[in-house]
Amino acid sequence: MRRKTRLPKRTLAFLLLPLSMIIFTTLAYGVLLNYATSNINLTIAQKPTMTLTSTLLNTYNNSVTLFVNSTTKTIETTEPAFPLICINITNTGTTPIDKITLNDSIPNDWTLREAQLQLVQADQTHFEIEATYFTIEYSLENDIILTIPSIKNAVGKTLDQNESITIGLFFEYRLLGQQIPSEYETNHPIYTNTVAATAWVRNWQSQPETSILHFTTNITVS
């Protein structure tokens, strides 16, 4: 009866080494291929592109009226009471947009009262974006930074080609109840609202876009 002999440990390790190297090489190739594919996809992907416009909606001829008391010279109200600047951000490319940051330099003498946001599809279907899905920060006394960190979380989808985010900013006059500055009586103030926006998808960002809006004032003394 022939006795079984065990292979020496060194011989066994030597025989298993090529198999281990084959397995390791296969796994490493798979990881490398996945990494390369991901990077190729990121390289090919286009950055988001967009357009930005701003319009003063609820006034005639971009003009706001200040009503001043003839006796006290105090500014009692404005018409409209809350001028509405509508900011429109439209995705003009094929790359979806999931994040938007907007910087608005509010005109002097005005303050932000309220912001309302919507996503508008190409077929004019509207999706309200609730206040819990965007943030507003004041970087300077009259500058705000509005951020939608995830459009998909807000409305269940990204901002696709030819779709828009509309941002309505309602302003209120800071000088209500105060005497009108004497220089305003002879030189009615002209106000400027400057807004800049950037769109994002993952770590890709669009070129910043800027829109500048001017509006004048009329003074009615009564």
SULPE-V403571 format. One record per residue. N is the residue number from 1. SS is DSSP state (H for helix, E for strand, - for the rest). OMEGA is omega in whole degrees, -180 to 180 (none if undefined). BURIAL is b if it has 9 or more other C-alpha atoms within 8 Angstrom, else e. Layout:
BEGIN
<<N/SS/OMEGA/BURIAL> <N/SS/OMEGA/BURIAL>>
END
This chain:
BEGIN
<<1/-/-175/e> <2/-/-178/e> <3/-/178/e> <4/-/179/e> <5/-/178/e> <6/-/175/e> <7/-/175/e> <8/-/-179/e> <9/H/180/e> <10/H/180/e> <11/H/179/e> <12/H/179/b> <13/H/-180/e> <14/H/-179/e> <15/H/-179/e> <16/H/-176/e> <17/H/179/e> <18/H/179/e> <19/H/179/e> <20/H/-180/e> <21/H/178/e> <22/H/-180/e> <23/H/-179/e> <24/H/-180/e> <25/H/179/e> <26/H/179/e> <27/H/-179/e> <28/H/179/e> <29/H/179/e> <30/H/178/e> <31/H/-179/e> <32/H/-180/e> <33/H/179/e> <34/H/179/e> <35/H/-179/e> <36/H/179/e> <37/H/-180/e> <38/H/-178/e> <39/H/177/e> <40/H/179/e> <41/H/179/e> <42/H/-179/e> <43/H/-178/e> <44/H/-176/e> <45/-/179/e> <46/-/174/e> <47/-/177/b> <48/-/175/b> <49/-/-176/b> <50/E/169/b> <51/E/-177/b> <52/E/176/b> <53/E/176/b> <54/E/-175/b> <55/E/173/e> <56/E/-166/b> <57/-/-166/e> <58/-/176/e> <59/-/176/b> <60/E/175/e> <61/-/178/e> <62/-/-178/b> <63/E/178/b> <64/E/-179/b> <65/E/174/b> <66/E/179/b> <67/E/-173/b> <68/E/176/b> <69/-/-175/b> <70/-/-178/e> <71/-/-175/e> <72/-/-177/e> <73/-/179/b> <74/E/177/b> <75/E/-174/b> <76/E/-179/b> <77/E/176/b> <78/E/175/b> <79/E/1/b> <80/-/-180/b> <81/-/-179/e> <82/-/177/b> <83/-/-176/b> <84/E/173/b> <85/E/180/b> <86/E/179/b> <87/E/-177/b> <88/E/178/b> <89/E/-176/b> <90/E/176/b> <91/E/-178/b> <92/-/-178/b> <93/-/-180/b> <94/-/-180/e> <95/-/180/b> <96/-/-180/b> <97/E/-179/b> <98/-/-178/b> <99/E/178/b> <100/E/171/b> <101/E/-176/b> <102/E/177/b> <103/E/-178/b> <104/E/174/b> <105/E/-176/b> <106/-/-180/b> <107/-/175/b> <108/-/179/e> <109/-/-179/e> <110/E/177/b> <111/E/180/b> <112/E/178/b> <113/E/-175/b> <114/E/175/e> <115/E/177/b> <116/E/-175/b> <117/E/176/b> <118/E/166/b> <119/E/-179/b> <120/E/179/b> <121/-/-179/b> <122/-/179/e> <123/-/178/e> <124/-/170/e> <125/-/-176/e> <126/E/173/e> <127/E/177/e> <128/E/175/e> <129/E/-176/b> <130/-/-175/e> <131/H/180/e> <132/H/-177/e> <133/H/172/b> <134/-/-179/b> <135/E/175/b> <136/E/178/e> <137/E/177/e> <138/E/-178/b> <139/E/174/e> <140/E/-176/e> <141/-/-176/e> <142/-/177/b> <143/E/176/b> <144/E/173/b> <145/E/179/b> <146/E/-177/b> <147/E/168/b> <148/E/-173/b> <149/-/178/b> <150/-/177/b> <151/H/-179/b> <152/H/177/b> <153/H/-176/e> <154/H/-174/b> <155/H/177/b> <156/-/179/e> <157/-/176/e> <158/-/175/b> <159/E/-174/b> <160/-/-176/b> <161/-/179/b> <162/-/173/b> <163/-/-173/b> <164/E/165/b> <165/E/175/b> <166/E/-179/b> <167/E/178/b> <168/E/179/b> <169/E/178/b> <170/E/-179/b> <171/E/177/b> <172/E/-175/b> <173/E/-179/b> <174/-/-170/e> <175/-/177/b> <176/-/-179/b> <177/-/179/e> <178/-/176/e> <179/E/180/b> <180/-/177/b> <181/-/-175/e> <182/H/-179/e> <183/H/179/e> <184/H/-178/b> <185/H/-180/b> <186/H/179/e> <187/-/-178/e> <188/-/-174/b> <189/-/172/e> <190/-/-175/e> <191/E/-179/b> <192/E/174/b> <193/E/-179/b> <194/E/-179/b> <195/E/176/b> <196/E/-177/b> <197/E/176/b> <198/E/180/b> <199/E/-176/b> <200/E/161/b> <201/E/-170/b> <202/-/-180/e> <203/-/180/e> <204/E/179/e> <205/E/179/b> <206/-/169/b> <207/-/177/e> <208/-/176/e> <209/E/-177/b> <210/E/175/b> <211/E/-179/b> <212/E/-178/b> <213/E/176/b> <214/E/171/b> <215/E/-175/b> <216/E/177/b> <217/E/168/b> <218/E/179/b> <219/E/177/b> <220/E/-179/e> <221/E/-179/e> <222/-/none/e>>
END
